[in-house]
Amino acid sequence: MESFQKDFIELLVRYEVLRFGSFTLKSGRTSPYFVNAGQLRTGRAIAGVGAAYAAVIDAETVPCDLVFGPAYKGVPLAVATATALSMGARDVPFGFDRKEIKDHGEGGQFVGTPPTSGMRVVLVDDVITSGRSLREAATLLTESADVEVSAAVVAVDRQERGRGDKTTLEELRDDLGIRVLPIVTIREVVDHLHGRELGGTVVLDDSKREAIETYLAQHSA
């Protein structure tokens, strides 16, 4: 892994974005780990995450005229990513959507910079489970203007099976025809954290690793 990926994993643990235990997902599955971007509640935390998203965009040389985050968890991710990109050679705008279209004031469905025909848009989201939020965001963007969704960047790829024999990430790539780039996969997370002490505690011991491997054996492609 790249150094920014290792730093990112440790940041997720430090701010309890990534937790291990027993969690019921929206899909109804019981998972031995959970990723919650809502834990990014400080300036330093969100700045570190934005730097990781920007590092992926730069490393993969993704064309980007707009960073777009689907409401609500994607909102701070879009702001942080655009801010991090501006620290380098790229000063790109950011935008996000409203859950409900505003019918007063400036009105409309978009906040920040709206999608405009000809733009190459990068979507940012926290984690791929079903892929629903990314599908909806891509549809919203392409129906709003003649834009190209050049890539979607997500924090963690759970590497779970989708509707068929492919992972959800692979299905998204095929269905939407875009690059879907995770900062890290769950297997990379496990490999980096297993047996490692962070803050004086072993974050991922043998039993927790075994629980994740069992889960992936049942639900990964």
Contacts in CASP RR format, 6 or more apart in sequence:
PFRMAT RR
TARGET T0000
AUTHOR 0000-0000-0000
METHOD contacts of the structure
MODEL  1
MESFQKDFIELLVRYEVLRFGSFTLKSGRTSPYFVNAGQLRTGRAIAGVG
AAYAAVIDAETVPCDLVFGPAYKGVPLAVATATALSMGARDVPFGFDRKE
IKDHGEGGQFVGTPPTSGMRVVLVDDVITSGRSLREAATLLTESADVEVS
AAVVAVDRQERGRGDKTTLEELRDDLGIRVLPIVTIREVVDHLHGRELGG
TVVLDDSKREAIETYLAQHSA
1 184 0 8 1.000
1 188 0 8 1.000
1 192 0 8 1.000
2 55 0 8 1.000
2 59 0 8 1.000
4 51 0 8 1.000
4 52 0 8 1.000
4 55 0 8 1.000
5 52 0 8 1.000
5 183 0 8 1.000
5 184 0 8 1.000
5 188 0 8 1.000
5 192 0 8 1.000
6 192 0 8 1.000
7 48 0 8 1.000
7 52 0 8 1.000
8 48 0 8 1.000
8 49 0 8 1.000
8 52 0 8 1.000
8 155 0 8 1.000
8 183 0 8 1.000
8 184 0 8 1.000
9 18 0 8 1.000
9 184 0 8 1.000
9 188 0 8 1.000
9 189 0 8 1.000
9 192 0 8 1.000
9 193 0 8 1.000
10 198 0 8 1.000
11 17 0 8 1.000
11 45 0 8 1.000
11 48 0 8 1.000
11 49 0 8 1.000
11 52 0 8 1.000
12 18 0 8 1.000
12 35 0 8 1.000
12 155 0 8 1.000
12 156 0 8 1.000
12 189 0 8 1.000
13 193 0 8 1.000
13 198 0 8 1.000
13 203 0 8 1.000
14 198 0 8 1.000
15 39 0 8 1.000
15 40 0 8 1.000
15 41 0 8 1.000
15 42 0 8 1.000
15 45 0 8 1.000
16 36 0 8 1.000
16 39 0 8 1.000
17 35 0 8 1.000
17 36 0 8 1.000
17 37 0 8 1.000
17 38 0 8 1.000
17 39 0 8 1.000
17 40 0 8 1.000
17 155 0 8 1.000
18 33 0 8 1.000
18 34 0 8 1.000
18 35 0 8 1.000
18 156 0 8 1.000
18 189 0 8 1.000
19 33 0 8 1.000
19 34 0 8 1.000
19 36 0 8 1.000
20 32 0 8 1.000
20 33 0 8 1.000
20 203 0 8 1.000
20 204 0 8 1.000
20 208 0 8 1.000
20 211 0 8 1.000
20 212 0 8 1.000
21 32 0 8 1.000
21 33 0 8 1.000
21 34 0 8 1.000
21 208 0 8 1.000
21 211 0 8 1.000
22 30 0 8 1.000
22 31 0 8 1.000
22 32 0 8 1.000
23 30 0 8 1.000
23 31 0 8 1.000
23 32 0 8 1.000
23 33 0 8 1.000
23 34 0 8 1.000
24 30 0 8 1.000
24 31 0 8 1.000
25 31 0 8 1.000
25 34 0 8 1.000
25 129 0 8 1.000
26 129 0 8 1.000
26 130 0 8 1.000
27 129 0 8 1.000
27 130 0 8 1.000
29 219 0 8 1.000
31 215 0 8 1.000
32 208 0 8 1.000
32 211 0 8 1.000
32 212 0 8 1.000
32 214 0 8 1.000
32 215 0 8 1.000
33 186 0 8 1.000
33 212 0 8 1.000
35 126 0 8 1.000
35 127 0 8 1.000
35 155 0 8 1.000
35 156 0 8 1.000
35 158 0 8 1.000
36 126 0 8 1.000
37 49 0 8 1.000
37 73 0 8 1.000
37 74 0 8 1.000
37 76 0 8 1.000
37 77 0 8 1.000
37 126 0 8 1.000
37 127 0 8 1.000
37 155 0 8 1.000
38 73 0 8 1.000
39 45 0 8 1.000
40 46 0 8 1.000
40 49 0 8 1.000
40 76 0 8 1.000
46 76 0 8 1.000
46 77 0 8 1.000
46 79 0 8 1.000
46 80 0 8 1.000
47 80 0 8 1.000
47 83 0 8 1.000
47 84 0 8 1.000
48 80 0 8 1.000
48 84 0 8 1.000
49 77 0 8 1.000
49 80 0 8 1.000
49 155 0 8 1.000
50 77 0 8 1.000
50 80 0 8 1.000
50 81 0 8 1.000
50 83 0 8 1.000
50 84 0 8 1.000
51 80 0 8 1.000
51 84 0 8 1.000
52 155 0 8 1.000
52 183 0 8 1.000
53 77 0 8 1.000
53 80 0 8 1.000
53 81 0 8 1.000
53 84 0 8 1.000
53 124 0 8 1.000
53 153 0 8 1.000
53 155 0 8 1.000
53 183 0 8 1.000
54 81 0 8 1.000
54 84 0 8 1.000
54 85 0 8 1.000
54 87 0 8 1.000
55 84 0 8 1.000
55 183 0 8 1.000
56 62 0 8 1.000
56 153 0 8 1.000
56 181 0 8 1.000
56 183 0 8 1.000
57 64 0 8 1.000
57 81 0 8 1.000
57 85 0 8 1.000
57 122 0 8 1.000
57 151 0 8 1.000
57 153 0 8 1.000
58 85 0 8 1.000
58 90 0 8 1.000
60 151 0 8 1.000
60 179 0 8 1.000
60 181 0 8 1.000
62 122 0 8 1.000
62 150 0 8 1.000
62 151 0 8 1.000
62 153 0 8 1.000
62 179 0 8 1.000
62 181 0 8 1.000
63 120 0 8 1.000
63 148 0 8 1.000
63 150 0 8 1.000
64 85 0 8 1.000
64 90 0 8 1.000
64 92 0 8 1.000
64 120 0 8 1.000
64 121 0 8 1.000
64 122 0 8 1.000
64 150 0 8 1.000
65 92 0 8 1.000
65 93 0 8 1.000
65 118 0 8 1.000
65 119 0 8 1.000
65 120 0 8 1.000
65 121 0 8 1.000
66 92 0 8 1.000
66 93 0 8 1.000
66 94 0 8 1.000
66 95 0 8 1.000
66 113 0 8 1.000
66 115 0 8 1.000
66 119 0 8 1.000
66 120 0 8 1.000
66 121 0 8 1.000
66 122 0 8 1.000
66 147 0 8 1.000
67 78 0 8 1.000
67 81 0 8 1.000
67 82 0 8 1.000
67 85 0 8 1.000
67 92 0 8 1.000
67 93 0 8 1.000
67 94 0 8 1.000
67 95 0 8 1.000
67 121 0 8 1.000
67 122 0 8 1.000
67 124 0 8 1.000
68 78 0 8 1.000
68 94 0 8 1.000
68 95 0 8 1.000
68 96 0 8 1.000
68 115 0 8 1.000
68 121 0 8 1.000
68 122 0 8 1.000
68 123 0 8 1.000
68 124 0 8 1.000
68 137 0 8 1.000
68 141 0 8 1.000
69 75 0 8 1.000
69 77 0 8 1.000
69 78 0 8 1.000
69 94 0 8 1.000
69 95 0 8 1.000
69 96 0 8 1.000
69 97 0 8 1.000
69 123 0 8 1.000
69 124 0 8 1.000
69 125 0 8 1.000
69 137 0 8 1.000
70 96 0 8 1.000
70 97 0 8 1.000
70 123 0 8 1.000
70 125 0 8 1.000
70 133 0 8 1.000
70 134 0 8 1.000
70 136 0 8 1.000
70 137 0 8 1.000
70 140 0 8 1.000
71 96 0 8 1.000
71 97 0 8 1.000
71 98 0 8 1.000
71 99 0 8 1.000
72 99 0 8 1.000
73 125 0 8 1.000
73 126 0 8 1.000
74 96 0 8 1.000
74 124 0 8 1.000
74 125 0 8 1.000
74 126 0 8 1.000
75 96 0 8 1.000
77 124 0 8 1.000
77 125 0 8 1.000
77 126 0 8 1.000
78 94 0 8 1.000
78 95 0 8 1.000
78 96 0 8 1.000
78 124 0 8 1.000
79 94 0 8 1.000
81 94 0 8 1.000
81 122 0 8 1.000
81 124 0 8 1.000
81 153 0 8 1.000
82 92 0 8 1.000
82 93 0 8 1.000
82 94 0 8 1.000
85 91 0 8 1.000
85 92 0 8 1.000
86 92 0 8 1.000
93 112 0 8 1.000
93 113 0 8 1.000
94 112 0 8 1.000
94 113 0 8 1.000
95 110 0 8 1.000
95 111 0 8 1.000
95 112 0 8 1.000
95 113 0 8 1.000
95 114 0 8 1.000
96 110 0 8 1.000
96 111 0 8 1.000
96 112 0 8 1.000
97 109 0 8 1.000
97 110 0 8 1.000
97 111 0 8 1.000
97 137 0 8 1.000
97 140 0 8 1.000
98 108 0 8 1.000
98 109 0 8 1.000
98 110 0 8 1.000
98 111 0 8 1.000
101 107 0 8 1.000
101 108 0 8 1.000
101 109 0 8 1.000
102 108 0 8 1.000
102 109 0 8 1.000
109 140 0 8 1.000
109 144 0 8 1.000
110 144 0 8 1.000
114 144 0 8 1.000
114 145 0 8 1.000
115 121 0 8 1.000
115 141 0 8 1.000
115 144 0 8 1.000
115 145 0 8 1.000
115 147 0 8 1.000
116 145 0 8 1.000
116 147 0 8 1.000
117 145 0 8 1.000
117 146 0 8 1.000
117 147 0 8 1.000
118 145 0 8 1.000
118 146 0 8 1.000
118 147 0 8 1.000
118 148 0 8 1.000
119 145 0 8 1.000
119 147 0 8 1.000
119 148 0 8 1.000
120 147 0 8 1.000
120 148 0 8 1.000
120 150 0 8 1.000
121 141 0 8 1.000
121 147 0 8 1.000
121 148 0 8 1.000
121 149 0 8 1.000
121 150 0 8 1.000
122 149 0 8 1.000
122 150 0 8 1.000
122 151 0 8 1.000
122 152 0 8 1.000
122 153 0 8 1.000
123 134 0 8 1.000
123 137 0 8 1.000
123 138 0 8 1.000
123 141 0 8 1.000
123 149 0 8 1.000
123 151 0 8 1.000
123 152 0 8 1.000
123 153 0 8 1.000
124 152 0 8 1.000
124 153 0 8 1.000
124 154 0 8 1.000
125 133 0 8 1.000
125 134 0 8 1.000
125 137 0 8 1.000
125 152 0 8 1.000
125 153 0 8 1.000
125 154 0 8 1.000
125 155 0 8 1.000
126 154 0 8 1.000
126 155 0 8 1.000
126 156 0 8 1.000
127 154 0 8 1.000
127 155 0 8 1.000
127 156 0 8 1.000
127 157 0 8 1.000
127 158 0 8 1.000
128 134 0 8 1.000
128 154 0 8 1.000
128 156 0 8 1.000
128 157 0 8 1.000
128 158 0 8 1.000
128 168 0 8 1.000
128 169 0 8 1.000
128 172 0 8 1.000
128 180 0 8 1.000
128 182 0 8 1.000
129 158 0 8 1.000
129 160 0 8 1.000
129 168 0 8 1.000
130 162 0 8 1.000
130 168 0 8 1.000
131 168 0 8 1.000
131 172 0 8 1.000
134 152 0 8 1.000
134 154 0 8 1.000
134 172 0 8 1.000
134 176 0 8 1.000
134 180 0 8 1.000
135 172 0 8 1.000
135 175 0 8 1.000
135 176 0 8 1.000
138 149 0 8 1.000
138 152 0 8 1.000
138 176 0 8 1.000
138 178 0 8 1.000
141 147 0 8 1.000
141 149 0 8 1.000
142 149 0 8 1.000
149 176 0 8 1.000
149 178 0 8 1.000
150 178 0 8 1.000
150 179 0 8 1.000
151 178 0 8 1.000
151 179 0 8 1.000
151 180 0 8 1.000
151 181 0 8 1.000
152 172 0 8 1.000
152 176 0 8 1.000
152 178 0 8 1.000
152 179 0 8 1.000
152 180 0 8 1.000
152 181 0 8 1.000
153 181 0 8 1.000
153 182 0 8 1.000
153 183 0 8 1.000
154 169 0 8 1.000
154 180 0 8 1.000
154 181 0 8 1.000
154 182 0 8 1.000
154 183 0 8 1.000
155 182 0 8 1.000
155 183 0 8 1.000
155 184 0 8 1.000
156 182 0 8 1.000
156 183 0 8 1.000
156 184 0 8 1.000
156 185 0 8 1.000
156 186 0 8 1.000
156 189 0 8 1.000
157 167 0 8 1.000
157 169 0 8 1.000
157 182 0 8 1.000
157 184 0 8 1.000
157 185 0 8 1.000
157 186 0 8 1.000
158 168 0 8 1.000
158 186 0 8 1.000
159 167 0 8 1.000
159 169 0 8 1.000
159 185 0 8 1.000
159 186 0 8 1.000
159 187 0 8 1.000
159 216 0 8 1.000
159 220 0 8 1.000
159 221 0 8 1.000
160 167 0 8 1.000
160 168 0 8 1.000
160 216 0 8 1.000
160 219 0 8 1.000
160 220 0 8 1.000
160 221 0 8 1.000
161 167 0 8 1.000
161 168 0 8 1.000
161 219 0 8 1.000
161 220 0 8 1.000
161 221 0 8 1.000
162 168 0 8 1.000
162 171 0 8 1.000
162 221 0 8 1.000
163 171 0 8 1.000
164 171 0 8 1.000
164 221 0 8 1.000
165 221 0 8 1.000
166 174 0 8 1.000
166 221 0 8 1.000
167 220 0 8 1.000
167 221 0 8 1.000
169 180 0 8 1.000
169 182 0 8 1.000
170 221 0 8 1.000
172 178 0 8 1.000
172 180 0 8 1.000
173 179 0 8 1.000
173 180 0 8 1.000
186 212 0 8 1.000
186 216 0 8 1.000
187 216 0 8 1.000
190 204 0 8 1.000
190 209 0 8 1.000
190 212 0 8 1.000
190 213 0 8 1.000
193 203 0 8 1.000
193 204 0 8 1.000
194 204 0 8 1.000
194 205 0 8 1.000
194 206 0 8 1.000
194 209 0 8 1.000
195 202 0 8 1.000
195 203 0 8 1.000
195 204 0 8 1.000
195 205 0 8 1.000
196 202 0 8 1.000
196 203 0 8 1.000
196 204 0 8 1.000
197 203 0 8 1.000
END
